[in-house]
Amino acid sequence: MRLSRLFTPRTVVSAHCDLPCGVYDPAQARIEAESIKAIAEKYQANEDPEFRTRALIIKEQRAELVKHHLWVLWTDYFKAPHFEKYPQLHSLFNEATKLAGAGGAKGSPEPAVAEQLLAKIEEISKIFWETKQS
């Protein structure tokens, strides 16, 4: 028996993720984005400088979490067949992560920016759930 044959796998398997199926959900990004919106509203309604500073810090942390959750979906869950069926996915993720970033919700205390982010996450979520039906 040749040594190389001994180490050749008998069964080849593949998976779309490194964790059990069902662990992905855009709701994680949505919840953080809802938090950003609520913080922005509270920021606008409060004049206390310490409160406002703390609100901005927490909002920026939540924005980083939104980006993280979106990137996990973009890079780990969605695969080539999804991008072929939904060619707008790349631009949706790009727009959503930018809306969560410094030029968007992370850098702006305006609730309207958080609303835009929530709308993009909803578009991604709709596609995500369509892919779960297939």
N, C-alpha and C positions, 0 to 999 in steps of 0.2 A: 504494500500500500504506500502510495506516495504521500509525503508529509503535507503537501499543499492541499490534497483532497481531504485530509483529516480536518483542516481548518476551514474548509468551504462550508458556508451555511447550507443546511438542508432546506430550510424554509426562509423565504424572504418576505418580510412584512413592511408595511409602511403605515404611517399615521400622520394626521394633519397637525398634531400638537404634541407637546411633551408632557401634558397632563391629561387626566381623563376628560372625555368629551363632556361638554356642558358647562365648563368652568368659565367660558367667555360670555360676557353680557355687556352691551353698551350702557346699561343702567348705571354701572359704576361711574362712567364719565358724566352721565346725565345728573346724577346725585351731586357730584362735586360742582358741576356747572350751576345747578340750582342754588347751591350754597354760595357761589360767587355772586349770583344775582341778589340773593337776600342780603349778603354783606354789603354790596354796592348800594342797595336801598337804605340800609341802616346808616351807612357812611354819609349818604346825602342828607339824611334827616338829623344828623348829630353834628354839633359844632365843637365838641370837646376834642382838643388836639391829641390827648393821650388815647382816647377811644378811636379816633380816626387813624392814628398811627398803627394801633393794634389791628384794626380792621384791614388796613392795607397789607400788613404782614400776613395775616391769615388768608386773605383773598389770593395773594401771590402763591402761597403754599397750595391752596386748592387748585389754582390754575396749573401748577406743575403736576398735580395728581390727574387732572383732566388729560393733559398731554400724555402722561404715562399710560393711562388706560386706553387712550386712542391708539397710541403706538403699539401696544400689545395686540389690539385687534388688527391693526394694519399689517403688522409684521408677522404675527403668529397665527392668527385665525384665518384671515383671508388669503386664499391661494390663487394661482394663475387662472383656474377656471372661473373663479368669482370675478376677477378683473376683466376677463374676456366677456362674461355675461353682463357685467355692470362697468362699462369703461369709464364712467364718471367717478368711480371709487377713489382713484388716486387723487384727483383734484378735490374731492370732498374731504378726504383726510388732510390734505395739505391746507385747505382753507380752514378746517376746524382747528387744527393744531396752531395755525397762525392766529386764529381768533382767541385761542387760549393763551397765547404767548405775549411777549412784551408789547407788541403792536396791537394787542387786543385786550382781552379781559384782565390779563395780568398787569398790564400797564394803564388800564383805564378804570376809574371808579364809577363809570356810567352803567346803570342797569341795562340800557339799550344794547350795549356791547355783549353783555351776558345773554341777552335774548337772542342775538344773532348766533352766538355759540350754541345755545340750546337748539336752535332751528337746524343747524348743521348736524348736531349729534342726532337729532330726530331723523334726518335723512339717512344717516349711516345706520341707525337702528332699524329703520324700515327694511333696508337692504339686508342687514344681518338676519332679521327674522324670516325674510323670504328665503335666504340660503339654508336656514334650519329646517324649512319645509321640504327641501329637495332630498 
